[in-house]
Amino acid sequence: MTNLPTPLAAPGALPSWLSLAGQVGVVTGGGTHLGLAMATALAELGCAVYLLGRRREVVEHSARSLQAQGFDAHWVSADAADEVAVEQVVQDIIGRHGRLDVMLCNAGGAFGSAMAPHIPASDLEATLRLNVTTTMVCAQSAARVMQPKRSGAIITVGSLHASLGSDPRLYAPDFKRSTQSYHAAKGAILNLTRALACELAQYNITVNCISPGQIPKPSLDAFTRENFRNMVPLGRLGVPTDLNGAVALFASAAGRWITGQNLVVDGGWSAW
């Protein structure tokens, strides 16, 4: 009789290197769209997840929806760029659970409506705060509590356009908002990720970036939607759950020897 190897996990069970059972995570901007999808991915892996956002009604509604599905979900209303508020959130989580294992810095977005060369510096500053300051504040606060136990995963969220410019011909003719500030902010997050990874590696804390491609909200106009779809080698636009694999890799032990990297999830757009 052939001796068969002992399975690493029971059929249908998560292997230990992928499971987040007993772990605790925070997702900033976790109430809607990509943030909610990534928070759900963490919850599905067994992580107790906190949705952090400025609009209490949004994060509460989303967390309650996850709870109704049987997940360990919570909500926190706070500004992810506010150092004092974020530090209090982290300390409250430590007081309740005694640990913080995953910080997913998703809060971000674009600000302003002007087109070059008439973009005011205030638009750039606001966009940097919305994206880069939130990432820096939340990553550092998490790192301070991860450092003593010498483990943890910090995940930042960049963009396909952290490395590439945008072709204005792809957008609807009435699109009047510049992408420059957003591109600058997401590019900064990408290199901030690398810098944090190098500095925090001594504490066995990994820091990696997920850069989504075009995963539009339903409100995207049909003209732009079709142009975007034609740019994707895999032939379709992304959906929020397309980020699940990247989240699982960077949050779990599967990615324990991966740090300072940027995983572009774009259906092949950047491979042309």
N, C-alpha and C positions, 0 to 999 in steps of 0.2 A: 504493500500500500504506500502510495506517495505521501510524504509528509507535507501538508499544505501550510503555508505561513499563517501565523495568527493575524487576523485582520486588525488594522490600526483603530478602527472604530466599528461599532455595531452598524448593520445596514440601516440607512436612514438617519444616522446620527452624524453630527459634525465631528471631524477629526480634531484632536486637541489643538493642533497648530492653527486652526481656523476659528475655533470657538472663542467667544468673548464672554462666556458665562462667568458671572461674578465680577465683571469689570464695570466701570462707570465712565461714561463719556458725555461731552458737551458738544452741541452743534450750534454755532452762532448763525443767525439768520435761518433758524431751523423750522420756521413756521410754514413756509410755502415752497413750492417748486423744487429746485435742486436741493435746498437745505432739508426739506421734509423728506425727500426721497433718500438722502444719505443718512438721515437720522433713522429712518425706517430700516435701512440696511443694517445699521449697527444693532438695532433692536432685534432684528431677525437672527443675528448671530449670538444673541443672549445678553447683550450689553444693556445695563440700565442707562437710559439716555435722557439728557436734559436739553430741551429746546429753548434757546435763548434768543430773544428778540425785543425790539423796542415796543411793539404793539402787543400788549397783554392779551387782547381778545383773540389775536391770530395764533400766538403760540399756545395759549390755553386750549383753544378749539382743536388744534392739531394734536396736542399731547393727549387730550381726552379721546380723540379718535384712535390713537395708538393704544391707549389703555383698553378701549372697547374691544380691540383685537387680541388682548391678552398680554400686551407688552408692558414692560416696566418703564413708563415714560413720565416725565415731569416737565413743567414749564417755569421759565424765569423771565420776568420783564426787566430788561436792562439795556443800556447803550453799550455796545461792544467796544466803543472807543473811549469809554470812561474808565480810567484806571482804578479808581476807588470802587466803583460799582462792580467791575469784573472781579477784583480781588475779593470783595465780599461774597460774591457768588461762589467763587472757588473755595473760600474758607467754609462757607455754609455746606457745600458738598462734602468737604473733608470731615466736617463735624458730624454729618449724617452717615456717611459711608466709610470714612477713614481712608479714602483713596480717590484718585482721579487718574484714569488710564489713557483716555483718548480726548484730545482737544481738536475738534474739526472747525477750522476758522473759515467759515463760508460767508459771513456777512460782507456785503459789497453791493456794487451797482454803479450806475452812471449818474452824473449830476450836470445839469445845465442844458441849454437848448441852442446855444450859438454855434455858428460854423466858423472855421478858420477863414481869414485871419482876424476874427473879431471875438475870440474866446477870452473872457476876462480871467485874470489870474485867480480870482475867487472861485471860479468853477473848478479849476485844477486843484486848488487847495481843498475844496469840499470833497472832490472825488478821491483824492489821496487819503483824506481822513476816513471816508466811508469804506475804503478797501485796505489801504496799507496800515493806517493807525490801528484799525480794529484787529488786524492780523497780528501786529506786533504786540499790542497790549494783551491779547488773549493768549498768545503763544508764551509770552514771558511769565504771565501769571500761572499758567499751567506748569511751565518748566520749574518754577520755584517749589512746587509741591511734588513734582515727579523726581526732582534731583535727589532727595534723601533716600528714596527707595530704588534709585538707579534703574528705572524703567519707565516707559511711556511712549506714546505715539502722538505727535503733533502733525496734523494734516492741514495744509493750506489749499486754497482754491484759486487757481490762476484762470487762464483762458487760452484757447487756441490763439487768440490775438495778443497774448503776452510775448509772443515771438514773431508774429506776422502782422502786417498792416491789413487794413480793410479795403476792398475794392468798392468804391462808391457806386459803381455801375450795378451792383447787386441789389441795391436798396431801391425802394419805391421812389418815384420822382419827387414826391412831396416830403421825403425824409430830410429834415433840416437840422439834425443834431450831429455835431462832430463826435467822432470816436477817439480823438486824440488823448483826452484826459483819461479815459477808461483804459486805453492801450498802455499809457504811461504807468498807471496804477498797477495793472496786472503784470506788466514787465518788472516793476519793482518788487511785487510779491514773489515772483520767480527767483530773483537773486537774493531776496531776504530769506527765502527758504534754504538756499544753499549756505548762506552765512550762518543761520541758526543751526543747521545740521552740523556744520564743522565745530561750532562752539559747544553744542550740547552732546556731541558724540561721547565725550569723556564720561558722561553720566548714563550712557546707554539709552539715551532718548533719541528716537528717530524723528526726522522732520522731512516730509515729502510733500510734493505739490500734485494735485489733480487739476489738469487743464481741460475743461469740457470744450467740445466743439459746439456746433449749432444745435442746441436743445431748446427750441423756442417755446414760449408761452402761447396759449391758444390765440392770444390777441394779435400775433404777428400777421401782417397782411399777406394775401395770397401771392402777390407779385414777388415779394422778397422771399417768401417761403419756397416758391418753386425755384428761384435762382439759387438759393442756398442748397436745395436738394440736388441740383445739377452739379454742384461742386463736390459732392460726396461720392467717392468711388464705390462705397457699399450701396449707394442708390437710395438712401433714405435719410431723413433727418433723425437726430437722436431723440430719445425719450429719457426722462429722469432716471429710470431704473438701469439705463446703460452704464451708470456710474457705480453700480453695486460692486462689481469685481474690483475696481480700483480702491474703493473704500475698504473692502474686506482685506485686500492685500496689505495696504498700509497700516490698518488698525490692528491686525492680528499678528501672531507669531510667524505667519507665512512670510511676512516682510521684515523679519527682525534683522536681516543683514542688508537692508536697503535703506539708504538715507541720502538726502540731498538731491533726490531725483524728481523729475517732472514727467508725469505720465499723461500724455495727450490722448484724450478719448474723443475722437472726432470723425470716426467712420472712414478715416483715410484722407480727409481734406488736406492735411499738411504734407501728404506723401506725393502729391502730383509733381 
